[in-house]
């Protein structure tokens, strides 16, 4: 599988692209926004503005010659917005949980978001865990936290990587690996049009006099998010 990260050209209609929805979850100060900005723009700001509610950003990728739009929702880590967060991970393909390697309560916070998703959505998104700020890692102080998160991530079959938004370590890799996992495990959720084409061909070969076929409708991610987009500050798809 080949994944290429590209920028949208000015004359390209991103609304026509197949969309992968990624939601960033984690406590305030864990570095979610910095990871997103590193992935989208390959930049780093020492003190980014605190996210209020949620913002979204886009990045174009090519998977085996198929263009897709990665829509990344950067959610607020402030507790007063916790009741709104399910609006953003609903129908998400991928959830990346971001935690600060220096925070000894990181595992508890990661488990909180995983349990919230299990109680709220029918199908848990593909999970990635970004153990962030590894540029500040202290083996004496942080090694136990690191091992605990890695073990928990393994129990979830999650993609777990150490990242540093500051120097770029692991940032592109975690997006690449969760997208690869999504494509391998849930291909039809990304390319529903191809699935519908195959279903249509199947229907055309059925004699309606002696067979009845029922086909479920795919959920439309864009229509579900019309209300959400009004709350965002940036992005276009």
C-alpha positions as CSV (number, residue, x, y, z in Angstrom):
1,X,0.0,0.0,0.0
2,X,1.4,3.4,-1.0
3,X,0.2,6.6,0.8
4,X,1.3,10.0,-0.5
5,X,0.6,13.2,1.5
6,X,-0.2,16.2,-0.8
7,X,-1.8,19.7,-0.7
8,X,-5.0,20.5,-2.4
9,X,-4.5,22.7,-5.5
10,X,-6.5,26.0,-5.6
11,X,-8.8,24.8,-8.4
12,X,-9.5,21.4,-6.8
13,X,-12.9,20.7,-5.3
14,X,-12.3,19.0,-2.0
15,X,-16.0,18.2,-1.6
16,X,-15.7,15.7,-4.4
17,X,-13.0,13.7,-2.6
18,X,-13.7,10.7,-0.4
19,X,-13.3,11.8,3.2
20,X,-11.5,10.1,6.1
21,X,-12.6,11.7,9.4
22,X,-10.0,11.8,12.1
23,X,-10.7,13.1,15.6
24,X,-8.0,14.2,18.1
25,X,-8.8,13.5,21.7
26,X,-6.9,14.3,24.9
27,X,-6.5,16.6,27.8
28,X,-5.7,20.3,27.5
29,X,-2.0,20.9,27.0
30,X,-1.2,17.4,25.7
31,X,-0.2,18.8,22.3
32,X,-3.2,17.9,20.1
33,X,-3.1,21.2,18.1
34,X,0.6,21.1,17.7
35,X,0.5,17.6,16.3
36,X,-2.3,18.6,13.9
37,X,-0.3,21.7,12.7
38,X,2.8,19.6,12.2
39,X,0.8,17.1,10.1
40,X,-1.1,19.7,8.1
41,X,1.5,22.4,7.7
42,X,4.7,20.9,9.0
43,X,5.1,23.8,11.4
44,X,5.5,24.1,15.1
45,X,4.3,26.9,17.4
46,X,5.6,26.9,21.0
47,X,2.4,28.2,22.5
48,X,-0.6,27.7,20.1
49,X,-4.0,29.2,21.0
50,X,-6.2,27.1,23.2
51,X,-8.8,25.3,21.1
52,X,-12.4,26.3,21.9
53,X,-14.9,23.6,21.0
54,X,-13.2,22.2,17.9
55,X,-11.5,23.2,14.8
56,X,-10.9,21.2,11.7
57,X,-8.2,21.0,9.1
58,X,-7.8,19.1,5.8
59,X,-5.0,17.3,4.1
60,X,-5.0,15.4,0.8
61,X,-3.6,11.9,0.5
62,X,-3.3,9.5,-2.3
63,X,-3.8,5.8,-1.5
64,X,-2.9,3.5,-4.3
65,X,-3.7,6.3,-6.8
66,X,-7.1,7.0,-5.1
67,X,-7.4,10.6,-3.8
68,X,-8.9,11.2,-0.4
69,X,-9.5,14.1,1.9
70,X,-8.3,13.7,5.5
71,X,-10.5,15.8,7.7
72,X,-8.9,16.3,11.1
73,X,-11.0,17.5,14.0
74,X,-8.9,19.1,16.7
75,X,-11.1,19.0,19.8
76,X,-10.8,21.0,23.0
77,X,-9.2,19.3,26.0
78,X,-11.0,21.6,28.5
79,X,-13.4,19.7,30.7
80,X,-16.2,22.3,30.1
81,X,-16.4,21.1,26.5
82,X,-16.5,17.3,27.3
83,X,-20.2,17.1,26.7
84,X,-19.7,18.3,23.2
85,X,-16.9,16.0,22.2
86,X,-19.2,13.0,21.2
87,X,-20.5,15.2,18.4
88,X,-17.0,15.1,16.8
89,X,-16.1,11.5,17.2
90,X,-19.5,10.3,16.1
91,X,-19.0,8.6,12.7
92,X,-15.2,9.2,12.9
93,X,-13.1,6.7,11.0
94,X,-10.1,7.3,13.3
95,X,-9.5,8.6,16.8
96,X,-6.0,9.6,17.8
97,X,-5.6,9.9,21.6
98,X,-2.9,12.4,22.5
99,X,-1.1,12.3,25.9
100,X,1.8,14.1,27.5
101,X,4.6,11.7,28.3
102,X,5.4,13.7,31.4
103,X,1.9,13.3,32.8
104,X,1.8,10.3,35.1
105,X,-2.0,10.2,34.9
106,X,-1.9,9.7,31.1
107,X,-3.2,6.1,31.2
108,X,-6.2,7.1,33.2
109,X,-7.0,9.9,30.8
110,X,-6.7,7.6,27.7
111,X,-8.9,5.0,29.3
112,X,-11.5,7.7,29.9
113,X,-11.8,8.6,26.2
114,X,-11.9,4.9,25.2
115,X,-14.7,4.2,27.6
116,X,-16.6,7.2,26.5
117,X,-16.5,6.1,22.9
118,X,-17.5,2.5,23.8
119,X,-20.6,3.9,25.5
120,X,-21.5,6.4,22.8
121,X,-20.8,4.9,19.4
122,X,-21.8,1.7,17.7
123,X,-18.4,1.0,16.2
124,X,-15.2,2.2,17.9
125,X,-13.0,4.1,15.4
126,X,-9.5,2.8,14.5
127,X,-7.5,4.0,17.5
128,X,-4.1,5.6,17.5
129,X,-2.3,6.7,20.7
130,X,0.3,9.5,20.4
131,X,2.6,9.6,23.4
132,X,3.6,13.2,22.8
133,X,6.5,15.5,23.9
134,X,9.1,12.7,23.7
135,X,11.7,15.5,23.3
136,X,11.2,16.1,27.0
137,X,11.3,12.4,28.0
138,X,13.1,11.5,31.2
139,X,13.7,7.8,31.5
140,X,13.8,7.9,35.3
141,X,10.5,9.8,35.6
142,X,8.5,8.7,32.6
143,X,9.5,5.1,31.7
144,X,6.7,3.5,33.8
145,X,4.1,5.7,32.2
146,X,5.4,4.8,28.7
147,X,5.3,1.1,29.4
148,X,1.8,1.3,30.8
149,X,0.4,3.1,27.8
150,X,2.1,0.8,25.4
151,X,0.6,-2.3,27.1
152,X,-2.9,-0.8,27.2
153,X,-2.6,0.2,23.5
154,X,-1.6,-3.4,22.7
155,X,-4.8,-4.6,24.5
156,X,-6.9,-2.3,22.2
157,X,-5.0,-3.4,19.1
158,X,-4.3,0.3,18.7
159,X,-1.5,2.0,16.8
160,X,0.9,3.4,19.5
161,X,3.8,5.7,18.7
162,X,6.0,8.1,20.6
163,X,5.7,11.6,19.0
164,X,7.1,15.0,19.3
165,X,5.3,17.8,17.5
166,X,8.3,20.0,18.2
167,X,10.8,18.0,16.2
168,X,8.3,16.1,14.1
169,X,9.2,12.7,15.4
170,X,6.4,10.1,14.8
171,X,3.8,12.6,13.7
172,X,3.5,11.7,10.0
173,X,4.1,8.0,10.9
174,X,1.1,7.8,13.3
175,X,-1.3,9.3,10.7
176,X,0.1,6.9,8.1
177,X,-0.2,3.8,10.2
178,X,-3.8,4.5,11.4
179,X,-4.8,5.2,7.8
180,X,-3.2,2.0,6.6
181,X,-5.0,0.1,9.4
182,X,-8.3,1.7,8.4
183,X,-7.9,0.8,4.8
184,X,-6.9,-2.8,5.5
185,X,-9.7,-3.4,8.1
186,X,-12.6,-1.2,6.9
187,X,-12.1,-0.6,3.2
188,X,-15.8,-0.4,2.4
189,X,-16.4,2.4,5.0
190,X,-13.9,4.6,3.1
191,X,-14.9,3.8,-0.5
192,X,-18.7,3.2,-0.2
193,X,-19.3,4.2,-3.8
194,X,-17.3,1.2,-4.9
195,X,-19.3,-1.0,-2.6
196,X,-22.5,0.4,-4.0
197,X,-21.3,-0.2,-7.6
198,X,-20.7,-3.8,-6.8
199,X,-24.1,-4.1,-5.1
200,X,-25.7,-2.6,-8.2
201,X,-24.0,-5.1,-10.5
202,X,-25.2,-7.9,-8.2
203,X,-28.8,-6.6,-8.3
204,X,-28.8,-6.4,-12.1
205,X,-28.0,-10.1,-12.2
206,X,-30.9,-11.1,-9.9
207,X,-34.2,-12.2,-11.3
208,X,-36.8,-10.1,-9.4
209,X,-39.4,-12.8,-9.8
210,X,-37.6,-15.3,-7.5
211,X,-35.3,-13.2,-5.3
212,X,-35.5,-10.2,-3.0
213,X,-32.4,-8.2,-2.0
214,X,-32.3,-5.6,0.8
215,X,-29.3,-3.3,0.9
216,X,-28.7,-1.0,3.9
217,X,-27.9,2.7,3.3
218,X,-24.4,3.9,4.1
219,X,-24.3,6.7,6.7
220,X,-23.5,10.1,5.2
221,X,-20.7,11.6,7.2
222,X,-21.1,15.0,5.5
223,X,-24.8,15.4,6.3
224,X,-24.3,14.4,9.9
225,X,-21.8,17.2,10.3
226,X,-23.7,20.2,8.9
227,X,-24.4,21.4,12.4
228,X,-20.9,20.7,13.5
229,X,-19.2,22.8,10.8
230,X,-20.9,26.0,12.1
231,X,-18.9,25.7,15.3
232,X,-15.5,25.4,13.6
233,X,-13.1,28.1,12.8
234,X,-11.1,26.8,9.9
235,X,-11.2,24.2,7.2
236,X,-13.3,23.6,4.1
237,X,-14.4,20.0,3.9
